[in-house]
């Protein structure tokens, strides 16, 4: 029996207000020092999330992570563009990775499935979150945002950023900061939706560079490309020339280590 989702659509949801009658572990975790027992338990849970993520994602192949708003519906042009672009990326041999929710995330996973590509998600447990989209070959749920964000970056060779809200901006600028500070090599960061993103890039150039808060070359790390075929060519070229990705043999799960492939095969 299927239990209906009684939550309103993402684009109709208001701000989240914590219910004081419901215990939310994250609130206590971020409220400063706790008992030694509590803190040690958090360490173990965080370590377990990292270990589980590493084991499950080790065999998914080179990924391209797609970010964007959960609030767009199927008839939105951004949804349609994300679906088309992700289909072409998947046809080029990359695994599509998202946060697993609706909107742009659903469109990206759906595009991969349209062409028989691999579609995976690192989802997050939230008290007000909607269910995962139905276009996933592999879903790995996480409790902590920062663990999930590591997984979305660690296994990806490029990032496609569609229009979105605070979460999308958070992910975009975290990756830009990692590239800027040399923590990761110059991975492609592609912004799709010129009309949406151009004002932000204008702010970076006209205000932040002028005030000296970023370097003159920093905005150039973000590339606006609206043509899906051009996005795929950019990602494929960088993957081959900069990272040496080929279509040779892939790593296989080892029975001795109780490892599982993307579809749960050992």
C-alpha positions as a Markdown table, in Angstrom:
| # | Residue | x | y | z |
|---|---|---|---|---|
| 1 | Unk | 0.0 | 0.0 | 0.0 |
| 2 | Unk | 1.3 | 3.4 | -0.9 |
| 3 | Unk | 1.1 | 6.1 | 1.7 |
| 4 | Unk | 0.1 | 9.4 | 0.1 |
| 5 | Unk | 2.4 | 12.4 | 0.6 |
| 6 | Unk | 0.3 | 15.0 | 2.4 |
| 7 | Unk | 3.0 | 17.7 | 2.3 |
| 8 | Unk | 2.2 | 20.6 | -0.1 |
| 9 | Unk | 4.4 | 21.0 | -3.2 |
| 10 | Unk | 7.8 | 22.4 | -2.6 |
| 11 | Unk | 7.0 | 25.7 | -4.3 |
| 12 | Unk | 4.0 | 26.2 | -2.0 |
| 13 | Unk | 5.7 | 25.4 | 1.3 |
| 14 | Unk | 6.4 | 28.2 | 3.7 |
| 15 | Unk | 9.4 | 28.6 | 6.0 |
| 16 | Unk | 10.2 | 25.7 | 8.3 |
| 17 | Unk | 9.3 | 26.4 | 12.0 |
| 18 | Unk | 10.7 | 23.8 | 14.4 |
| 19 | Unk | 8.1 | 22.0 | 16.6 |
| 20 | Unk | 9.3 | 22.4 | 20.1 |
| 21 | Unk | 7.5 | 19.1 | 21.0 |
| 22 | Unk | 9.6 | 17.2 | 18.5 |
| 23 | Unk | 13.3 | 16.4 | 19.3 |
| 24 | Unk | 15.6 | 17.4 | 16.5 |
| 25 | Unk | 19.1 | 16.0 | 17.2 |
| 26 | Unk | 20.7 | 18.7 | 14.9 |
| 27 | Unk | 19.5 | 21.5 | 17.1 |
| 28 | Unk | 21.1 | 20.1 | 20.2 |
| 29 | Unk | 24.3 | 19.2 | 18.2 |
| 30 | Unk | 24.8 | 22.8 | 17.2 |
| 31 | Unk | 23.9 | 24.4 | 20.6 |
| 32 | Unk | 27.4 | 24.3 | 21.9 |
| 33 | Unk | 29.2 | 21.9 | 24.2 |
| 34 | Unk | 27.2 | 18.8 | 25.3 |
| 35 | Unk | 28.0 | 15.9 | 27.6 |
| 36 | Unk | 31.0 | 13.8 | 26.7 |
| 37 | Unk | 28.8 | 10.9 | 26.1 |
| 38 | Unk | 26.6 | 12.8 | 23.6 |
| 39 | Unk | 29.6 | 14.3 | 21.8 |
| 40 | Unk | 31.3 | 10.9 | 21.5 |
| 41 | Unk | 28.1 | 9.4 | 20.1 |
| 42 | Unk | 28.0 | 12.2 | 17.4 |
| 43 | Unk | 31.5 | 11.4 | 16.4 |
| 44 | Unk | 30.7 | 7.7 | 15.9 |
| 45 | Unk | 27.6 | 8.6 | 13.9 |
| 46 | Unk | 29.4 | 11.1 | 11.7 |
| 47 | Unk | 32.2 | 8.6 | 11.1 |
| 48 | Unk | 29.7 | 5.9 | 10.2 |
| 49 | Unk | 28.0 | 8.2 | 7.7 |
| 50 | Unk | 31.3 | 8.9 | 6.0 |
| 51 | Unk | 32.3 | 5.2 | 5.9 |
| 52 | Unk | 28.9 | 4.2 | 4.5 |
| 53 | Unk | 29.0 | 7.0 | 1.9 |
| 54 | Unk | 32.6 | 6.0 | 0.8 |
| 55 | Unk | 31.6 | 2.3 | 0.4 |
| 56 | Unk | 28.4 | 2.9 | -1.5 |
| 57 | Unk | 29.8 | 5.5 | -3.9 |
| 58 | Unk | 33.2 | 3.9 | -4.6 |
| 59 | Unk | 31.8 | 2.1 | -7.7 |
| 60 | Unk | 29.5 | 4.6 | -9.3 |
| 61 | Unk | 32.0 | 5.8 | -11.9 |
| 62 | Unk | 32.8 | 9.4 | -12.8 |
| 63 | Unk | 29.9 | 11.7 | -11.7 |
| 64 | Unk | 28.5 | 15.1 | -12.7 |
| 65 | Unk | 26.6 | 16.7 | -9.9 |
| 66 | Unk | 23.5 | 18.8 | -10.8 |
| 67 | Unk | 22.3 | 21.4 | -8.4 |
| 68 | Unk | 19.1 | 23.5 | -8.5 |
| 69 | Unk | 15.8 | 24.4 | -6.9 |
| 70 | Unk | 13.4 | 21.8 | -5.6 |
| 71 | Unk | 10.5 | 24.1 | -6.3 |
| 72 | Unk | 10.3 | 23.9 | -10.1 |
| 73 | Unk | 7.6 | 21.8 | -11.6 |
| 74 | Unk | 7.7 | 19.7 | -14.8 |
| 75 | Unk | 6.4 | 22.5 | -17.0 |
| 76 | Unk | 9.1 | 25.0 | -16.0 |
| 77 | Unk | 11.7 | 25.7 | -18.7 |
| 78 | Unk | 14.5 | 25.2 | -16.2 |
| 79 | Unk | 13.2 | 21.7 | -15.4 |
| 80 | Unk | 13.1 | 20.9 | -19.1 |
| 81 | Unk | 16.6 | 22.2 | -19.6 |
| 82 | Unk | 18.0 | 20.2 | -16.7 |
| 83 | Unk | 16.4 | 17.1 | -18.0 |
| 84 | Unk | 17.8 | 17.6 | -21.5 |
| 85 | Unk | 21.3 | 18.5 | -20.4 |
| 86 | Unk | 21.5 | 15.5 | -18.0 |
| 87 | Unk | 20.4 | 13.1 | -20.7 |
| 88 | Unk | 23.3 | 14.2 | -22.9 |
| 89 | Unk | 25.8 | 14.1 | -20.0 |
| 90 | Unk | 24.6 | 10.5 | -19.2 |
| 91 | Unk | 24.9 | 9.5 | -22.8 |
| 92 | Unk | 28.5 | 10.7 | -22.7 |
| 93 | Unk | 29.2 | 8.1 | -20.0 |
| 94 | Unk | 28.9 | 10.1 | -16.7 |
| 95 | Unk | 26.8 | 9.2 | -13.7 |
| 96 | Unk | 24.3 | 11.9 | -12.8 |
| 97 | Unk | 24.3 | 12.7 | -9.1 |
| 98 | Unk | 21.8 | 15.0 | -7.3 |
| 99 | Unk | 20.4 | 15.6 | -3.9 |
| 100 | Unk | 17.5 | 13.3 | -4.8 |
| 101 | Unk | 14.6 | 15.7 | -4.3 |
| 102 | Unk | 12.0 | 17.1 | -6.7 |
| 103 | Unk | 12.4 | 20.0 | -9.1 |
| 104 | Unk | 15.7 | 20.3 | -10.8 |
| 105 | Unk | 17.0 | 17.3 | -9.0 |
| 106 | Unk | 14.2 | 15.1 | -10.3 |
| 107 | Unk | 14.7 | 16.6 | -13.8 |
| 108 | Unk | 18.4 | 15.7 | -13.8 |
| 109 | Unk | 17.8 | 12.1 | -12.5 |
| 110 | Unk | 15.0 | 11.7 | -14.9 |
| 111 | Unk | 17.1 | 12.8 | -17.9 |
| 112 | Unk | 19.7 | 10.2 | -17.0 |
| 113 | Unk | 17.0 | 7.5 | -16.9 |
| 114 | Unk | 15.6 | 8.6 | -20.2 |
| 115 | Unk | 18.7 | 7.4 | -22.0 |
| 116 | Unk | 19.5 | 4.4 | -19.8 |
| 117 | Unk | 22.3 | 6.2 | -17.9 |
| 118 | Unk | 23.1 | 5.9 | -14.2 |
| 119 | Unk | 21.2 | 8.1 | -11.8 |
| 120 | Unk | 22.1 | 8.4 | -8.1 |
| 121 | Unk | 21.4 | 10.7 | -5.2 |
| 122 | Unk | 22.8 | 11.7 | -1.8 |
| 123 | Unk | 19.6 | 12.6 | 0.0 |
| 124 | Unk | 19.2 | 14.4 | 3.4 |
| 125 | Unk | 17.0 | 13.6 | 6.3 |
| 126 | Unk | 14.9 | 16.6 | 7.2 |
| 127 | Unk | 11.8 | 16.9 | 9.4 |
| 128 | Unk | 9.8 | 18.7 | 6.7 |
| 129 | Unk | 11.4 | 17.1 | 3.6 |
| 130 | Unk | 9.4 | 15.6 | 0.7 |
| 131 | Unk | 10.1 | 12.1 | -0.5 |
| 132 | Unk | 12.9 | 11.3 | -3.0 |
| 133 | Unk | 12.2 | 11.4 | -6.7 |
| 134 | Unk | 11.4 | 8.1 | -8.4 |
| 135 | Unk | 14.2 | 8.2 | -11.0 |
| 136 | Unk | 17.1 | 6.8 | -8.9 |
| 137 | Unk | 19.3 | 3.7 | -9.3 |
| 138 | Unk | 20.9 | 4.3 | -6.0 |
| 139 | Unk | 19.9 | 6.5 | -3.0 |
| 140 | Unk | 22.2 | 7.1 | 0.0 |
| 141 | Unk | 20.5 | 9.0 | 2.8 |
| 142 | Unk | 22.5 | 11.2 | 5.1 |
| 143 | Unk | 21.7 | 12.8 | 8.4 |
| 144 | Unk | 24.3 | 15.5 | 8.4 |
| 145 | Unk | 24.4 | 18.2 | 5.7 |
| 146 | Unk | 28.2 | 18.5 | 5.7 |
| 147 | Unk | 28.7 | 14.8 | 5.2 |
| 148 | Unk | 26.3 | 14.8 | 2.2 |
| 149 | Unk | 28.1 | 17.9 | 0.7 |
| 150 | Unk | 31.4 | 16.1 | 0.9 |
| 151 | Unk | 29.9 | 13.1 | -1.1 |
| 152 | Unk | 28.4 | 15.4 | -3.7 |
| 153 | Unk | 31.8 | 17.0 | -4.3 |
| 154 | Unk | 34.2 | 14.0 | -3.8 |
| 155 | Unk | 32.9 | 11.8 | -6.6 |
| 156 | Unk | 32.2 | 14.5 | -9.2 |
| 157 | Unk | 34.3 | 15.8 | -12.0 |
| 158 | Unk | 32.1 | 18.7 | -12.9 |
| 159 | Unk | 29.1 | 20.7 | -11.5 |
| 160 | Unk | 26.1 | 21.9 | -13.3 |
| 161 | Unk | 24.2 | 24.6 | -11.4 |
| 162 | Unk | 20.7 | 25.4 | -12.5 |
| 163 | Unk | 18.6 | 28.3 | -11.0 |
| 164 | Unk | 17.9 | 27.7 | -7.3 |
| 165 | Unk | 17.6 | 29.2 | -3.8 |
| 166 | Unk | 19.7 | 29.3 | -0.7 |
| 167 | Unk | 20.7 | 25.6 | -0.8 |
| 168 | Unk | 21.9 | 26.0 | -4.4 |
| 169 | Unk | 23.9 | 29.1 | -3.7 |
| 170 | Unk | 25.4 | 27.4 | -0.6 |
| 171 | Unk | 26.6 | 24.5 | -2.8 |
| 172 | Unk | 27.7 | 26.7 | -5.6 |
| 173 | Unk | 29.9 | 29.0 | -3.5 |
| 174 | Unk | 31.3 | 26.2 | -1.4 |
| 175 | Unk | 32.6 | 24.5 | -4.6 |
| 176 | Unk | 33.9 | 27.9 | -5.9 |
| 177 | Unk | 35.7 | 28.4 | -2.6 |
| 178 | Unk | 37.3 | 25.0 | -2.8 |
| 179 | Unk | 38.5 | 25.8 | -6.3 |
| 180 | Unk | 39.6 | 29.3 | -5.4 |
| 181 | Unk | 41.7 | 28.0 | -2.4 |
| 182 | Unk | 43.2 | 25.1 | -4.3 |
| 183 | Unk | 41.5 | 22.4 | -2.2 |
| 184 | Unk | 40.3 | 20.8 | -5.5 |
| 185 | Unk | 41.6 | 21.1 | -9.0 |
| 186 | Unk | 39.9 | 23.5 | -11.4 |
| 187 | Unk | 36.7 | 21.5 | -11.8 |
| 188 | Unk | 34.2 | 22.9 | -14.3 |
| 189 | Unk | 31.4 | 24.9 | -12.6 |
| 190 | Unk | 28.7 | 25.5 | -15.2 |
| 191 | Unk | 25.8 | 27.9 | -14.6 |
| 192 | Unk | 22.8 | 27.3 | -16.8 |
| 193 | Unk | 20.2 | 30.0 | -17.1 |
| 194 | Unk | 22.0 | 33.2 | -18.3 |
| 195 | Unk | 19.1 | 35.5 | -17.4 |
| 196 | Unk | 19.0 | 34.1 | -13.9 |
| 197 | Unk | 22.7 | 34.1 | -13.1 |
| 198 | Unk | 23.9 | 37.2 | -15.0 |
| 199 | Unk | 22.9 | 39.7 | -12.2 |
| 200 | Unk | 24.9 | 37.7 | -9.7 |
| 201 | Unk | 28.0 | 37.7 | -11.9 |
| 202 | Unk | 27.6 | 41.4 | -12.4 |
| 203 | Unk | 27.6 | 41.8 | -8.6 |
| 204 | Unk | 30.8 | 39.8 | -8.3 |
| 205 | Unk | 32.5 | 41.9 | -11.0 |
| 206 | Unk | 31.1 | 45.3 | -10.2 |
| 207 | Unk | 31.0 | 45.2 | -6.4 |
| 208 | Unk | 33.2 | 42.5 | -5.0 |
| 209 | Unk | 36.1 | 42.9 | -7.3 |
| 210 | Unk | 35.9 | 46.7 | -6.9 |
| 211 | Unk | 35.9 | 46.3 | -3.1 |
| 212 | Unk | 38.8 | 43.9 | -3.2 |
| 213 | Unk | 37.0 | 41.0 | -1.6 |
| 214 | Unk | 37.7 | 38.6 | -4.5 |
| 215 | Unk | 40.4 | 38.5 | -7.2 |
| 216 | Unk | 39.7 | 39.7 | -10.7 |
| 217 | Unk | 39.9 | 36.2 | -12.1 |
| 218 | Unk | 37.5 | 34.6 | -9.5 |
| 219 | Unk | 34.2 | 35.2 | -11.4 |
| 220 | Unk | 35.8 | 33.5 | -14.5 |
| 221 | Unk | 35.7 | 30.2 | -12.6 |
| 222 | Unk | 31.9 | 30.3 | -13.1 |
| 223 | Unk | 31.0 | 29.7 | -16.7 |
| 224 | Unk | 27.5 | 30.5 | -18.0 |
| 225 | Unk | 26.5 | 28.0 | -20.8 |
| 226 | Unk | 22.9 | 27.6 | -21.9 |
| 227 | Unk | 23.5 | 25.1 | -24.8 |
| 228 | Unk | 23.3 | 21.5 | -23.4 |
| 229 | Unk | 25.6 | 20.2 | -26.2 |
| 230 | Unk | 28.2 | 22.8 | -25.3 |
| 231 | Unk | 28.0 | 21.8 | -21.6 |
| 232 | Unk | 28.7 | 18.1 | -22.5 |
| 233 | Unk | 31.6 | 19.0 | -24.7 |
| 234 | Unk | 33.1 | 21.2 | -22.0 |
| 235 | Unk | 32.8 | 18.5 | -19.3 |
| 236 | Unk | 34.0 | 15.7 | -21.6 |
| 237 | Unk | 37.0 | 17.6 | -22.7 |
| 238 | Unk | 38.1 | 18.5 | -19.1 |
| 239 | Unk | 37.5 | 15.0 | -18.0 |
| 240 | Unk | 39.7 | 13.6 | -20.7 |
| 241 | Unk | 42.5 | 16.2 | -20.8 |
| 242 | Unk | 42.7 | 17.3 | -17.1 |
| 243 | Unk | 41.7 | 14.2 | -15.2 |
| 244 | Unk | 42.7 | 11.5 | -17.7 |
| 245 | Unk | 39.3 | 9.8 | -17.5 |
| 246 | Unk | 39.0 | 6.9 | -20.0 |
| 247 | Unk | 36.4 | 4.3 | -20.7 |
| 248 | Unk | 38.6 | 1.4 | -19.5 |
| 249 | Unk | 37.8 | -1.2 | -16.8 |
| 250 | Unk | 36.0 | 0.0 | -13.7 |
| 251 | Unk | 36.6 | -1.0 | -10.1 |
| 252 | Unk | 34.6 | -4.0 | -9.0 |
| 253 | Unk | 33.2 | -4.7 | -5.6 |
| 254 | Unk | 35.1 | -7.3 | -3.5 |
| 255 | Unk | 33.1 | -10.0 | -1.7 |
| 256 | Unk | 35.7 | -10.2 | 1.1 |
| 257 | Unk | 35.0 | -6.6 | 2.0 |
| 258 | Unk | 31.2 | -7.0 | 1.7 |
| 259 | Unk | 31.1 | -4.3 | -0.9 |
| 260 | Unk | 28.2 | -3.6 | -3.1 |
| 261 | Unk | 27.9 | -2.0 | -6.5 |
| 262 | Unk | 25.5 | 0.8 | -7.5 |
| 263 | Unk | 22.6 | -1.6 | -8.0 |
| 264 | Unk | 23.3 | -3.5 | -4.8 |
| 265 | Unk | 25.3 | -6.3 | -6.6 |
| 266 | Unk | 28.3 | -7.9 | -4.9 |
